[in-house]
């Protein structure tokens, strides 16, 4: 579970870096309207991934299946919302 969340965090980091590079080069991607910016969504994705992976690595191995998924997800969201 922690490996999957690390991949999600790395994807968020890659989207953040890509959006910053494209934003510096110019308006190559066109104008995007919406309530959230791409860097904010990338920070949310990275926070869920890395925060969830940290929580998943701290769980004891005898945690039941549903709790082993929901607890890291909740911890990841708790980390991600202030980041975004």
N, C-alpha and C positions, 0 to 999 in steps of 0.2 A: 504494500500500500504506500509506503513511504517513497518508493522509487517512482511510482506513478505521480505522486504529488510533486516530487522534485522535477519531473519532466514538465508538469503544468507550470511550475514556478519559472523554469528556464524558458518556456514558451512566452510567458508574460514579460520576462526580461528582454527577450529577443524582439518582441513587438514594441516594447518601450524604446529600445535602442534604434530600431528601424524608424519609428515615428519621429524620433528626435533628429535623425540624420535626414530624413525626407523633409522635415519641417525646416531644417537649416538650408538645404539646397534650394528649396523654393516650393511653389505650389504645384508639385508634380502629380499629386494624387487627386487634385480637384478640391472643390469645396464640400465639406461634409457638414451637414446640419444635424443637430440632435442635442439632447440635454447633457450628454457626457462627451468628454474629449477622449481621443485615442490614448494619450498617456494615462488618463485616469482609469480607463478600462484595463490597460496593461498593468497598472499598479494593483488593481483589484485581482487580476488573474495571478500575478506574481505573489501577492500576499496570501491568497488562498493556497497556492501551491507550496510555498516555502513554510508558511505558518502551519499548514496541515501536516507537512512532512516532519516538522519539528515535534508536533504533538504526537504523531504516529510513532515516532522513534522512542518516545517516553512511555508509551503504553506497555503494560505487562503482557506477556505472550498468552495468558489465559483469558483475555477479554473476549466475550462472545462476538460473533460475526457482525451483527448490526451495530453494536456499540463501537466496534473497531473501525467502522466506516464513518459513523455519525459524529463521534467525538473529535476526530481530526478535522472533519469538515467544519464543525462549529468553531473549533479553535482557529482554523484558517480564516473563516469569515470574521472572527473577532479581531484578527490581525489585519485583514484586508480592508475593512470598511474605513478605518482612520487613514490608511495609506491613500485610498482613492479620494 
